[in-house]
Amino acid sequence: MQTTNGNPVLAAGCVLWRRSPVDGELEICLVHRPKYLDWSHPKGKLKRGEDPLAGAVREVSEETGLGCVPGPRLATVRYLANGRPKEVSYWAAEATEGHFTPNDEVDRVRWLPPGAAKERLTQPRDQVLVDELLAVLRHA
């Protein structure tokens, strides 16, 4: 889909978290996208007219196979993607039930402690979202 008016591509996602089933510590879910060879938070483009929060929850489900309970809104990240402005709205979201099945878009997921998640994330703009998640969970 190509436009010439310079409107940003709108997308949404979640910084998905859970308490470890082993020790109860906070873990963050990262997805590996083979097309881009990167690690990121689950996110994707919004469908025409789609509410950003609904799109974020849909993307979590599509990319991780998990349900989630959205929490506080986090930052909207703005950057250029293929020469076009892109805006991705993020929410903190606690993972619920489900099961990951590798697919063409996401071939791996990893649950990592916050520090390790920040190191694994490919883009610095995604690392900042981990700090934001920690701040909102501390104040919850």
C-alpha positions as CSV (number, residue, x, y, z in Angstrom):
1,M,0.0,0.0,0.0
2,Q,1.6,3.2,-1.1
3,T,0.7,6.7,-0.4
4,T,2.2,10.0,-1.5
5,N,0.9,12.3,1.2
6,G,3.5,11.4,3.8
7,N,1.0,10.2,6.4
8,P,2.8,7.9,8.8
9,V,2.3,4.1,8.7
10,L,0.3,3.4,11.9
11,A,1.2,0.3,14.0
12,A,0.7,-0.9,17.6
13,G,2.3,-3.4,19.9
14,C,2.8,-4.5,23.5
15,V,5.7,-4.9,25.8
16,L,4.5,-8.4,26.9
17,W,5.4,-9.5,30.4
18,R,4.8,-12.4,32.8
19,R,6.0,-13.7,36.1
20,S,8.4,-16.6,35.6
21,P,6.8,-20.0,36.3
22,V,10.2,-21.0,37.9
23,D,11.0,-18.2,40.3
24,G,8.3,-15.6,40.0
25,E,10.7,-13.0,38.6
26,L,9.6,-10.6,35.8
27,E,10.2,-11.8,32.3
28,I,9.6,-9.9,29.0
29,C,8.7,-11.6,25.7
30,L,10.7,-10.8,22.6
31,V,9.9,-12.1,19.1
32,H,12.5,-12.9,16.4
33,R,11.5,-11.9,12.9
34,P,13.4,-13.8,10.3
35,K,12.6,-11.3,7.5
36,Y,14.5,-8.6,9.4
37,L,16.8,-10.8,11.4
38,D,15.9,-8.8,14.5
39,W,14.5,-9.2,18.0
40,S,11.7,-6.9,19.0
41,H,8.5,-6.5,20.9
42,P,5.4,-8.0,19.3
43,K,3.9,-5.3,17.0
44,G,2.4,-4.7,13.6
45,K,0.5,-2.4,11.2
46,L,-3.0,-1.5,12.1
47,K,-5.8,-2.5,9.8
48,R,-7.8,0.3,8.2
49,G,-10.0,1.9,11.0
50,E,-8.6,-0.4,13.7
51,D,-8.4,0.9,17.2
52,P,-4.7,1.0,18.2
53,L,-5.2,-1.0,21.4
54,A,-7.2,-3.7,19.6
55,G,-4.5,-3.8,17.0
56,A,-1.8,-4.2,19.7
57,V,-3.7,-7.1,21.3
58,R,-4.3,-8.7,17.9
59,E,-0.6,-8.5,17.0
60,V,0.4,-10.1,20.3
61,S,-1.9,-13.0,19.5
62,E,-0.8,-13.4,15.9
63,E,2.9,-13.2,16.7
64,T,3.1,-15.1,20.0
65,G,0.0,-17.2,20.1
66,L,-0.7,-15.7,23.6
67,G,-3.6,-13.8,25.0
68,C,-2.8,-10.7,27.1
69,V,-4.4,-8.2,29.5
70,P,-3.4,-4.7,28.4
71,G,-2.3,-2.3,31.0
72,P,-0.9,1.2,30.9
73,R,-0.1,2.9,27.7
74,L,3.6,3.3,27.0
75,A,5.4,5.5,24.5
76,T,4.5,6.0,20.9
77,V,7.7,5.3,19.0
78,R,8.4,7.2,15.7
79,Y,11.0,6.3,13.1
80,L,11.5,5.9,9.4
81,A,10.8,2.5,7.8
82,N,11.6,2.1,4.1
83,G,11.7,5.9,3.8
84,R,8.3,6.4,5.3
85,P,7.4,7.7,8.8
86,K,6.1,5.1,11.1
87,E,4.3,5.5,14.4
88,V,4.0,2.5,16.8
89,S,1.8,2.9,19.9
90,Y,2.7,0.5,22.7
91,W,1.0,-0.8,25.9
92,A,2.3,-2.8,28.8
93,A,0.5,-6.1,28.7
94,E,0.5,-9.2,30.9
95,A,0.6,-12.5,29.1
96,T,-2.2,-14.9,29.7
97,E,-3.0,-18.3,28.1
98,G,-1.8,-19.6,24.8
99,H,1.0,-21.4,23.0
100,F,3.6,-20.2,20.5
101,T,3.8,-21.8,17.1
102,P,6.6,-20.7,14.8
103,N,5.4,-19.1,11.6
104,D,6.8,-17.1,8.6
105,E,6.6,-13.8,10.5
106,V,8.0,-14.9,13.8
107,D,10.1,-18.0,14.1
108,R,11.1,-17.7,17.8
109,V,10.1,-16.1,21.1
110,R,12.2,-15.7,24.2
111,W,11.2,-14.9,27.7
112,L,14.0,-12.9,29.3
113,P,14.6,-10.9,32.5
114,P,14.5,-7.1,31.8
115,G,18.3,-6.7,31.6
116,A,18.8,-9.6,29.2
117,A,15.8,-8.4,27.1
118,K,17.4,-5.0,26.7
119,E,20.6,-6.5,25.5
120,R,18.8,-8.9,23.1
121,L,16.6,-6.2,21.5
122,T,18.0,-5.1,18.1
123,Q,16.8,-1.4,18.2
124,P,17.7,1.0,21.0
125,R,14.2,2.5,20.7
126,D,12.8,-0.9,21.8
127,Q,15.2,-1.0,24.8
128,V,13.7,2.3,26.2
129,L,10.3,0.6,26.3
130,V,11.7,-2.0,28.8
131,D,12.6,0.8,31.2
132,E,9.1,2.3,30.7
133,L,7.5,-1.0,31.5
134,L,9.6,-1.3,34.7
135,A,8.6,2.2,35.7
136,V,4.8,1.6,35.2
137,L,4.9,-1.8,37.0
138,R,6.7,-0.2,40.0
139,H,3.9,2.3,40.3
140,A,1.0,-0.2,39.7
